[in-house]
Amino acid sequence: MLGIIGNKFSIGKETYHPFSAELHYFRIDKRYWSICFERIKRAGFRIITTAVPWNIHQDNKKQFDFGGFEDPKKDLIVFLELAREFGFKVILRPGPWVAGQLENGGLPKYLFHDIKVFARDSQGNEIKFDKEYGVEMGYLPSYLHSNFQYHLKSYFKAFIETTKNYVHPRGPIFMVELDYETSFHRLLDPSSADYNPDVLERYYTEFLEEEYDEIKKLNSLYKEKNDSFEGVQPPRKFDDLTIKDYPKVFDWFRFREYMLNTYLEQLEDIFKAYTVEPLIFRSLYFAKNDLLPAFNLVPNDRSPFLGSNVFPEGNFFDLSVKARFLKSEYGFAYASSFTSGAAAEEPEREEQIAPIEDNTRRFYLAAGLSAGFKGLNHYMFVNREKWYGAPLFNDGTISKGYNLMKQFNNRLMEIGIEEMETKPEIGVVGNRRYSWLAKTQSKKEFPYIQKLVNESTVGICRDL
């Protein structure tokens, strides 16, 4: 059995405290893997996490290497064997988007040799991301385009073939995160994505047919004269709206969620090729000062495991609302990436001018627990390029913060944190439609929405 029992991971007949340490094997010299494992274990962890980037394991000639033939650091098989030898359970994050200051977010360059694979904004333009800490992040792919899906399935089939004998009960892998904060790369402007014409032709038509069944029902609401669902055009402007524009605009917001959910469902269906399926989880993205996740990624017919990521962005409200939401809605608050160090373009320089002190670590650990998180994946536990302040350097030597993390884990076991439960006395209901309205503009309609949201539900929650 795989799941959550009593705020612990249930893996077979054993339970594990849901605290894990993230390290990236492909960023650590292979000879240091053992010493990193030994010190992670000594710090009290029984679970480790790693990304498995697509562009690390498939080159631009479309050749796969999970065995370290080209570069020993790519040897995922030995990494998993070593994890089993040390007694660790393993969480894998194969993407396809893994972020982590990796070029193209982990996507291989060859994908974008095909012009059809690009997601498009409302003006038909490709969506290029800004550099992140000096790293080229590339372009947003069109998640549902058949060409992208073809290459994606090829990668995941190779990944599954490599790892299938290491999935519980055969091996240490018990959970897999698919994608990372699936949200069009945090592009919340409704005009941003995805207007790829091939995707619209197939999926927008399908979505509208499911919503309305008959074209006359849509025409009545939209105040249009479409002959068929195929002829319905999506909205492309979201400013200077009038009241009659909102039914179509709201349907576009729903369609954006529909695209993301369909994409995640397709990824999950690929993993049914496993003889025994691991736990599958989705990470939710919360924008600053928002009460709800940016997209509702929890379909009624599936029950994926959910988490959210906690980094030094926003304020304590932004941290706590994630835990409160996950606990209230799904019964377990899990931080799938919990800040442990910081990203930097020049890590050595940042270490000199802005070191991560133990007081900072204590603040985030205390804030996370007090907000209600019962599970934390410490990201990163081992330093890498574009990252500093982790408890271990990437050669396994101990850094500042290691002893604090060791003490933290020991105390959690002693006090029985999993048995402690908050007893909320107030419940706050969020309305996603208010968030949608706040992302549109109108000179006449709903000019007060942003102020209403900020000073009512969100404002109240900040003070609780």
Secondary structure, 3 states (H helix, E strand, C coil): CEEEECCEEEECCEEECCEEEECCHHHCCHHHHHHHHHHHHHCCCCEEEEECCHHHHECCCCCECCECCCCHHHEHHHHHHHHHHHCCEEEEEEECCCCCCCHHHHCCHHHHHCHHHECECCCCCECECCCECCECCCECECCCCHHHHHHHHHHHHHHHHHHHHHECCCCCEEEEEECCCCCCCCCCCCCCCCCCHHHHHHHHHHHHHHHHCCHHHHHHHHCCCCCCHHHCCCCCCCCCCCHHHHHHHHHHHHHHHHHHHHHHHHHHHHHHHCCCCCEEEEEECCCCCCCCCCCCCCCCCCCCEEEEEECCCCCHHHHHHHHHHHHHHHCCCEEEEEECCEECCCHHHHHHHCCCCHHHHHHHHHHHHHHCCCEEEEECCECCCCEECCCECCCCCECCCHHHHHHHHHHHHHHCHHHCCCCCCCCCCCCHHHHHHHCCCCCCCCCCHHHHHHHCHHHHHHHC
